[in-house]
Amino acid sequence: MNGLKSVAGDIRSRTQHGFPVRLSECTAVEAALVHLPDPLVGKLVDTEELITFLQRMSSEALSRAKSRDLNLLLSQVWQYPDYHGLGLKALVEARRREKRSHFRSTIAGYLQHFPVDHPVCTSLANAAKEAATYLGEPWAGRGETWRLWHLEDGPSTVGKALVEFGGPRPHTLLEKLGFGSRIFSTRFGDVAFDEACRAVALMRDEAAVDGQRRLLEMFAQAKEGAVCTPILAFALLRPWLNQNPGDDHRKHVTNFLVESVGDPRIAVTRWANLERVIADKEGPEAAYSLVSVLRRWLTDAAMRTFFRAIASTTERRDQWDERERFWLGYLEAGHISDAWFALGPRAKEDIRKIIAASGERVDFATLNTGGGSDASHSSLLMKLGDLVIAEWSHNGACRFWGSEHPQAPKFFGKTYETRRLKAMADGGSFFHISHMSNWQARFAGQIYRATNLRHPVFGRGY
């Protein structure tokens, strides 16, 4: 019921600002919850009823149409291209009658449906501008300040204002615009939101963080179940191609994208489709390496969370600190492209709370420790150049496979067998090295010979 009241409240807000309700939102429940104060709205009708109404109006002389019918026509006809000719005739009749209710309905039809993909939109925009001049304030001032009657400049001006660094909060600006509380209440608002996303995509540093918070604030007002659009994902990731935001903001954006779209390491097809849409609309360069930003964040979170979790449960903190410093050296140098860890049954229970407390979006696999293996052990899989590496939480050799090795473990599985990750004699491009004295230099040397990648401290090793 609270959700319906929220929607109903938004309908009331829009009608108070002179906007008829979108027909797709006119359910019987909402009608029962809300008393619509604007006499222009009239009876709530569904799409079939509206088509019947438009057919009837097409066969009658508009000069004899009731004011109520002409208002409904002016506000709703623009969503049906087959009846745009009728809409143009209605604009002429509204201008002839010079009634305030007709001018308000003209503005409502323009903003609510904004048929910018159709030639009729230019005539509708001109009529809305004339209507605003006739009505005076607040519409005359709104139109001039935010260029509402300009098909390209209008949405762009509003969009940039909504995400302006240090500017008024979106809900405050939307109220000033007369849009109610939700930008998605009108098609003009939909287009303005896309323009806001494009503006944020070009921002950097604190301005980008503030702009993204504003976008997410507006998106949170969308209907329940709405999924992240390609243009919003573009705006949330593009500013961070060559830098990172603060941890709190990174976590917030990561959680939103993974929950709304999916983990790009697993939902590969979904993200590929999203990138394709961005490339088509914004250009190939805009989509280039976009998903790599989120993958980088998820890889970083997986590794740091794994080391933090093991460090809090191990009895050999000194030993684990050495491993953490060594592997994070490769991570911070940008050499580790994927990371995924598997937890033993007992380790999973101990570490789950630590992961939750971190606030990171970290998924993991289960380590099947049958055959006498210790249930508290865990393993971290890393992709470093052409190597797949399995590091362990306790004593034991580190395993290295060439990525093309038939026995190399695959990333992002749900379950792994301990015996496979602790293989000792697979041959080919497989090798293992124990954590004996000066192990870091030996690890670095083997990695350099296999990948040509240097460790930032141990270099090429030996």
C-alpha positions as CSV (number, residue, x, y, z in Angstrom):
1,M,0.0,0.0,0.0
2,N,2.8,2.4,0.8
3,G,4.2,1.9,-2.7
4,L,0.8,2.7,-4.3
5,K,0.5,5.8,-2.1
6,S,3.9,6.9,-3.3
7,V,2.8,6.6,-6.9
8,A,-0.5,8.2,-6.1
9,G,1.3,11.1,-4.4
10,D,3.4,11.6,-7.5
11,I,0.2,11.7,-9.6
12,R,-1.3,14.4,-7.3
13,S,2.0,16.4,-7.5
14,R,1.9,16.3,-11.3
15,T,-1.8,17.3,-11.5
16,Q,-1.2,20.2,-9.2
17,H,1.5,21.4,-11.6
18,G,-0.9,21.2,-14.5
19,F,0.1,17.8,-15.9
20,P,-2.5,15.2,-16.9
21,V,-1.7,11.7,-15.6
22,R,0.0,9.3,-18.0
23,L,-2.6,6.8,-19.1
24,S,-0.3,3.9,-18.4
25,E,-0.3,4.9,-14.8
26,C,-4.1,5.3,-14.5
27,T,-5.0,2.1,-12.6
28,A,-8.3,1.7,-10.7
29,V,-6.4,1.5,-7.5
30,E,-4.6,4.8,-8.0
31,A,-7.9,6.4,-9.0
32,A,-9.4,5.2,-5.7
33,L,-6.4,6.5,-3.7
34,V,-6.1,9.9,-5.2
35,H,-8.5,12.8,-5.6
36,L,-7.4,14.5,-8.7
37,P,-7.9,18.3,-8.2
38,D,-7.2,19.4,-11.7
39,P,-10.4,19.6,-13.7
40,L,-8.4,19.3,-16.9
41,V,-7.6,15.7,-16.2
42,G,-11.1,14.5,-16.4
43,K,-12.1,10.8,-16.2
44,L,-9.2,8.4,-16.1
45,V,-9.3,6.3,-19.2
46,D,-7.3,3.4,-20.6
47,T,-5.6,3.2,-24.0
48,E,-8.5,1.5,-25.7
49,E,-10.9,4.1,-24.4
50,L,-8.6,6.9,-25.6
51,I,-8.3,5.4,-29.1
52,T,-12.1,5.3,-29.3
53,F,-12.1,8.9,-28.2
54,L,-9.6,9.9,-30.8
55,Q,-11.6,8.1,-33.5
56,R,-14.7,10.0,-32.5
57,M,-12.9,13.3,-32.4
58,S,-11.5,12.7,-35.9
59,S,-15.0,12.5,-37.3
60,E,-16.3,15.7,-35.5
61,A,-15.7,19.3,-36.1
62,L,-13.3,20.5,-33.4
63,S,-15.0,23.9,-33.3
64,R,-18.0,22.2,-31.6
65,A,-15.8,20.1,-29.2
66,K,-16.4,20.5,-25.5
67,S,-13.5,22.2,-23.6
68,R,-13.0,19.1,-21.6
69,D,-12.6,16.9,-24.7
70,L,-10.3,19.4,-26.4
71,N,-8.1,19.5,-23.3
72,L,-7.9,15.7,-23.3
73,L,-7.0,15.7,-27.0
74,L,-4.3,18.4,-26.6
75,S,-2.7,16.5,-23.7
76,Q,-2.8,12.9,-25.0
77,V,-2.9,12.8,-28.8
78,W,0.9,13.1,-29.2
79,Q,1.6,9.6,-28.2
80,Y,-0.2,8.3,-31.3
81,P,1.5,9.3,-34.6
82,D,-1.5,8.3,-36.6
83,Y,-3.5,11.1,-35.0
84,H,-0.8,13.8,-35.1
85,G,-2.8,15.6,-37.8
86,L,-5.7,15.7,-35.5
87,G,-3.4,17.2,-32.8
88,L,-2.3,20.0,-35.1
89,K,-5.9,20.9,-35.8
90,A,-6.5,20.9,-32.0
91,L,-3.6,23.4,-31.6
92,V,-5.3,25.7,-34.1
93,E,-8.6,25.4,-32.3
94,A,-7.0,26.1,-28.9
95,R,-5.3,29.2,-30.2
96,R,-8.7,30.4,-31.6
97,R,-10.5,29.9,-28.3
98,E,-7.7,31.4,-26.1
99,K,-8.7,29.6,-23.0
100,R,-6.2,29.1,-20.2
101,S,-7.2,25.5,-19.8
102,H,-6.3,24.7,-23.4
103,F,-2.9,26.4,-23.1
104,R,-2.1,24.4,-20.0
105,S,-3.1,21.2,-21.8
106,T,-0.9,22.2,-24.7
107,I,2.1,22.6,-22.4
108,A,1.3,19.3,-20.6
109,G,1.0,17.4,-23.9
110,Y,4.4,18.8,-25.1
111,L,6.3,17.9,-21.9
112,Q,4.5,14.7,-21.1
113,H,4.9,13.1,-24.5
114,F,7.7,15.2,-26.2
115,P,7.4,13.5,-29.6
116,V,10.9,14.7,-30.7
117,D,11.2,11.8,-33.1
118,H,8.3,13.1,-35.2
119,P,8.1,16.2,-37.4
120,V,5.0,17.4,-35.4
121,C,7.2,18.2,-32.4
122,T,8.4,21.5,-33.9
123,S,4.8,22.7,-34.2
124,L,3.9,21.5,-30.8
125,A,7.0,23.2,-29.2
126,N,6.0,26.5,-30.9
127,A,2.4,26.1,-29.6
128,A,3.7,25.4,-26.1
129,K,5.9,28.5,-26.2
130,E,2.9,30.6,-27.3
131,A,0.8,29.0,-24.5
132,A,3.5,29.9,-21.9
133,T,3.6,33.5,-23.1
134,Y,-0.2,33.7,-22.8
135,L,-0.3,32.1,-19.3
136,G,2.6,34.2,-17.9
137,E,4.3,33.0,-14.8
138,P,5.5,30.5,-13.8
139,W,5.5,28.9,-17.3
140,A,6.9,32.0,-19.1
141,G,9.9,32.1,-16.7
142,R,10.4,28.3,-16.7
143,G,10.5,28.3,-20.5
144,E,13.0,31.1,-20.7
145,T,15.3,30.0,-17.9
146,W,15.5,26.3,-19.0
147,R,14.8,26.8,-22.7
148,L,12.0,24.3,-22.4
149,W,10.6,25.0,-25.9
150,H,13.9,24.2,-27.7
151,L,13.9,20.6,-28.8
152,E,17.6,20.1,-28.3
153,D,18.7,22.8,-25.9
154,G,15.7,22.2,-23.6
155,P,16.5,18.7,-22.4
156,S,20.3,19.5,-22.4
157,T,19.8,22.6,-20.3
158,V,17.6,20.8,-17.8
159,G,19.9,17.8,-17.7
160,K,23.0,19.8,-17.0
161,A,21.2,21.8,-14.3
162,L,20.1,18.6,-12.5
163,V,23.7,17.4,-12.1
164,E,25.5,20.7,-11.7
165,F,28.2,20.5,-9.1
166,G,27.0,22.5,-6.1
167,G,23.6,23.2,-7.7
168,P,20.2,22.6,-6.1
169,R,19.2,19.0,-5.4
170,P,17.3,17.4,-8.2
171,H,14.0,17.2,-6.4
172,T,14.1,21.0,-5.7
173,L,14.8,21.8,-9.4
174,L,12.1,19.4,-10.6
175,E,9.6,21.2,-8.4
176,K,10.7,24.5,-9.8
177,L,10.2,23.1,-13.3
178,G,6.7,21.9,-12.5
179,F,7.6,18.2,-13.0
180,G,6.5,17.1,-9.6
181,S,9.0,14.9,-7.7
182,R,10.0,12.4,-10.4
183,I,12.0,13.2,-13.5
184,F,10.5,10.1,-15.2
185,S,7.0,11.6,-15.0
186,T,7.3,13.0,-18.5
187,R,9.1,12.0,-21.7
188,F,10.8,15.4,-21.7
189,G,12.2,14.3,-18.3
190,D,13.3,11.0,-19.7
191,V,15.3,12.8,-22.4
192,A,16.7,15.3,-19.9
193,F,17.9,12.4,-17.7
194,D,19.8,11.0,-20.6
195,E,21.4,14.4,-21.2
196,A,22.3,14.5,-17.5
197,C,24.0,11.2,-17.9
198,R,26.0,12.5,-20.9
199,A,27.1,15.5,-18.8
200,V,28.2,13.3,-15.9
201,A,30.1,11.0,-18.2
202,L,32.5,13.9,-19.0
203,M,33.0,14.9,-15.4
204,R,36.0,14.0,-13.2
205,D,36.9,13.9,-9.5
206,E,34.5,15.4,-7.0
207,A,32.2,16.7,-9.7
208,A,31.8,13.2,-11.1
209,V,31.0,11.8,-7.6
210,D,28.4,14.5,-6.9
211,G,26.9,14.1,-10.4
212,Q,26.6,10.3,-10.0
213,R,24.9,10.7,-6.7
214,R,22.4,13.0,-8.2
215,L,21.7,10.5,-11.0
216,L,21.2,7.7,-8.6
217,E,19.0,9.9,-6.4
218,M,16.7,10.5,-9.4
219,F,16.8,6.9,-10.6
220,A,15.8,5.8,-7.1
221,Q,12.5,7.6,-7.8
222,A,11.8,5.3,-10.8
223,K,9.2,2.6,-10.6
224,E,10.0,-0.4,-8.6
225,G,11.9,-3.0,-10.6
226,A,13.4,-0.5,-13.1
227,V,16.7,-1.7,-14.4
228,C,19.8,0.3,-15.0
229,T,19.8,1.8,-18.6
230,P,22.9,1.7,-20.8
231,I,23.2,5.5,-20.7
232,L,23.2,5.4,-16.8
233,A,25.8,2.7,-16.7
234,F,27.9,4.8,-19.1
235,A,27.7,7.8,-16.8
236,L,28.6,5.8,-13.7
237,L,31.7,4.1,-15.3
238,R,33.1,6.5,-17.9
239,P,34.6,9.0,-15.5
240,W,36.7,6.3,-13.8
241,L,38.6,4.9,-16.9
242,N,41.9,6.3,-15.6
243,Q,41.2,7.0,-11.9
244,N,39.1,5.7,-9.0
245,P,36.6,7.4,-6.7
246,G,36.7,7.1,-3.0
247,D,36.0,3.7,-1.5
248,D,32.5,4.5,-0.3
249,H,31.3,5.8,-3.6
250,R,33.0,3.0,-5.5
251,K,31.2,0.5,-3.3
252,H,27.9,2.2,-3.8
253,V,28.2,2.3,-7.6
254,T,29.5,-1.3,-7.7
255,N,26.6,-2.6,-5.7
256,F,24.1,-0.7,-7.8
257,L,25.5,-2.0,-11.1
258,V,25.9,-5.6,-10.0
259,E,22.4,-5.7,-8.5
260,S,20.8,-4.0,-11.4
261,V,22.7,-5.4,-14.4
262,G,24.8,-8.3,-13.0
263,D,28.4,-9.1,-12.4
264,P,30.2,-8.5,-15.7
265,R,32.5,-11.4,-15.1
266,I,29.5,-13.7,-15.0
267,A,26.7,-11.9,-16.9
268,V,29.0,-11.5,-19.9
269,T,26.3,-11.4,-22.6
270,R,24.2,-8.9,-20.7
271,W,27.1,-6.5,-20.4
272,A,28.2,-7.0,-24.0
273,N,24.7,-6.0,-25.2
274,L,24.8,-3.0,-22.9
275,E,28.2,-1.9,-24.4
276,R,26.8,-2.4,-27.9
277,V,23.9,-0.1,-27.2
278,I,26.3,2.6,-25.8
279,A,28.6,2.2,-28.9
280,D,25.6,2.6,-31.2
281,K,24.3,5.8,-29.4
282,E,27.4,7.4,-28.1
283,G,30.1,6.1,-30.4
284,P,32.5,3.2,-30.2
285,E,35.1,5.2,-28.3
286,A,32.5,5.9,-25.5
287,A,32.0,2.2,-24.9
288,Y,35.6,1.2,-25.1
289,S,36.9,-0.4,-21.9
290,L,33.8,0.6,-20.1
291,V,33.2,-2.8,-18.5
292,S,36.9,-3.0,-17.6
293,V,36.3,-0.3,-14.9
294,L,33.8,-2.5,-13.0
295,R,35.9,-5.6,-13.5
296,R,38.9,-3.7,-12.1
297,W,36.9,-2.7,-9.0
298,L,35.6,-6.2,-8.5
299,T,39.0,-7.7,-8.8
300,D,40.5,-5.2,-6.4
301,A,37.7,-5.9,-3.9
302,A,38.0,-9.6,-4.1
303,M,41.8,-9.6,-3.5
304,R,41.8,-7.1,-0.7
305,T,38.8,-8.7,1.0
306,F,40.4,-12.1,0.8
307,F,43.6,-11.0,2.4
308,R,41.8,-9.0,5.0
309,A,39.6,-11.9,5.9
310,I,42.4,-14.5,6.1
311,A,44.6,-12.1,8.1
312,S,41.8,-11.8,10.8
313,T,41.5,-15.6,11.2
314,T,45.1,-16.9,10.7
315,E,47.4,-17.7,13.6
316,R,50.4,-16.7,11.4
317,R,49.7,-13.0,10.7
318,D,53.4,-12.3,9.9
319,Q,53.4,-15.0,7.3
320,W,50.2,-13.8,5.8
321,D,51.4,-10.1,5.7
322,E,54.2,-11.2,3.5
323,R,51.9,-12.8,1.0
324,E,49.5,-9.9,1.0
325,R,52.3,-7.3,0.3
326,F,53.7,-9.5,-2.5
327,W,50.4,-10.1,-4.4
328,L,49.0,-6.6,-3.8
329,G,52.2,-5.3,-5.5
330,Y,51.1,-7.0,-8.7
331,L,47.5,-5.8,-8.2
332,E,48.5,-2.1,-7.7
333,A,50.7,-2.3,-10.7
334,G,47.7,-3.2,-12.8
335,H,48.9,-6.7,-13.7
336,I,46.1,-8.8,-12.1
337,S,43.1,-8.9,-14.4
338,D,40.9,-11.3,-12.5
339,A,40.6,-12.6,-9.0
340,W,38.2,-15.2,-7.4
341,F,38.4,-17.0,-4.2
342,A,37.0,-20.3,-2.9
343,L,36.4,-20.9,0.8
344,G,36.4,-24.1,2.7
345,P,33.3,-25.0,4.7
346,R,34.5,-23.8,8.0
347,A,36.4,-20.8,6.6
348,K,33.2,-19.7,4.8
349,E,31.3,-19.4,8.1
350,D,34.2,-17.4,9.7
351,I,34.7,-15.1,6.8
352,R,31.2,-14.4,5.6
353,K,30.6,-11.8,8.4
354,I,33.9,-10.1,7.6
355,I,32.9,-9.7,4.0
356,A,29.5,-8.3,5.0
357,A,31.1,-5.8,7.4
358,S,33.5,-4.6,4.6
359,G,30.6,-3.3,2.5
360,E,32.2,-4.7,-0.6
361,R,30.3,-6.5,-3.3
362,V,32.3,-9.8,-3.1
363,D,31.1,-13.1,-4.3
364,F,33.0,-16.3,-3.9
365,A,33.0,-20.1,-4.5
366,T,32.9,-23.1,-2.2
367,L,36.0,-25.2,-1.8
368,N,35.2,-28.9,-1.6
369,T,37.6,-30.2,1.0
370,G,36.8,-33.9,0.9
371,G,39.4,-36.5,1.2
372,G,40.9,-35.4,4.5
373,S,41.6,-31.7,3.5
374,D,41.3,-29.1,6.2
375,A,37.9,-27.4,6.1
376,S,39.3,-24.1,7.3
377,H,41.6,-23.7,4.2
378,S,40.8,-21.3,1.3
379,S,42.3,-20.5,-2.0
380,L,42.7,-17.4,-4.1
381,L,42.7,-17.7,-7.9
382,M,44.4,-14.9,-9.8
383,K,44.9,-14.1,-13.5
384,L,48.3,-12.5,-14.0
385,G,49.2,-12.1,-17.7
386,D,48.9,-15.6,-19.2
387,L,49.2,-17.3,-15.9
388,V,46.4,-18.7,-13.6
389,I,47.6,-18.8,-10.0
390,A,46.2,-20.5,-7.0
391,E,47.5,-19.1,-3.7
392,W,46.6,-20.7,-0.3
393,S,45.5,-19.4,3.0
394,H,47.7,-21.8,4.9
395,N,51.0,-23.7,4.4
396,G,51.4,-25.2,1.0
397,A,52.9,-24.6,-2.4
398,C,51.5,-22.0,-4.8
399,R,50.3,-23.4,-8.1
400,F,50.8,-21.8,-11.5
401,W,49.2,-22.9,-14.8
402,G,49.6,-21.4,-18.3
403,S,46.1,-20.0,-19.1
404,E,45.8,-22.5,-22.0
405,H,46.8,-25.5,-19.9
406,P,43.9,-28.1,-20.0
407,Q,43.9,-28.4,-16.2
408,A,44.0,-24.7,-15.4
409,P,41.1,-23.8,-13.2
410,K,38.3,-21.7,-14.7
411,F,37.4,-18.5,-13.0
412,F,34.0,-17.7,-11.4
413,G,32.9,-21.2,-10.8
414,K,30.6,-22.1,-7.9
415,T,32.6,-25.0,-6.5
416,Y,36.2,-26.1,-6.7
417,E,37.9,-29.4,-5.7
418,T,40.9,-29.0,-3.4
419,R,42.7,-31.9,-5.0
420,R,42.6,-30.0,-8.4
421,L,43.8,-26.8,-7.0
422,K,46.6,-28.6,-5.1
423,A,47.8,-30.5,-8.2
424,M,51.5,-31.3,-8.1
425,A,52.4,-33.0,-11.4
426,D,50.3,-31.8,-14.4
427,G,53.3,-31.1,-16.6
428,G,53.4,-28.7,-19.5
429,S,53.1,-25.1,-18.4
430,F,52.3,-26.1,-14.9
431,F,54.7,-25.5,-12.0
432,H,54.5,-25.1,-8.2
433,I,56.7,-23.2,-5.8
434,S,56.7,-23.5,-2.0
435,H,56.9,-20.5,0.4
436,M,60.4,-21.3,1.6
437,S,63.1,-18.7,2.3
438,N,63.3,-15.9,-0.3
439,W,60.2,-17.2,-2.0
440,Q,59.2,-13.8,-3.2
441,A,62.2,-13.5,-5.6
442,R,61.6,-17.0,-6.8
443,F,57.9,-16.3,-7.5
444,A,58.7,-13.1,-9.2
445,G,61.3,-14.8,-11.4
446,Q,59.0,-17.5,-12.5
447,I,56.2,-15.0,-13.2
448,Y,58.6,-12.8,-15.2
449,R,59.8,-15.7,-17.4
450,A,56.2,-16.7,-18.1
451,T,54.6,-13.3,-18.6
452,N,57.3,-10.7,-18.9
453,L,55.7,-8.8,-16.1
454,R,57.9,-7.3,-13.3
455,H,57.1,-7.1,-9.7
456,P,57.3,-3.5,-8.4
457,V,59.7,-4.5,-5.6
458,F,61.3,-7.8,-6.7
459,G,61.5,-6.9,-10.4
460,R,62.4,-9.9,-12.5
461,G,63.3,-12.0,-9.5
462,Y,65.6,-15.0,-10.2
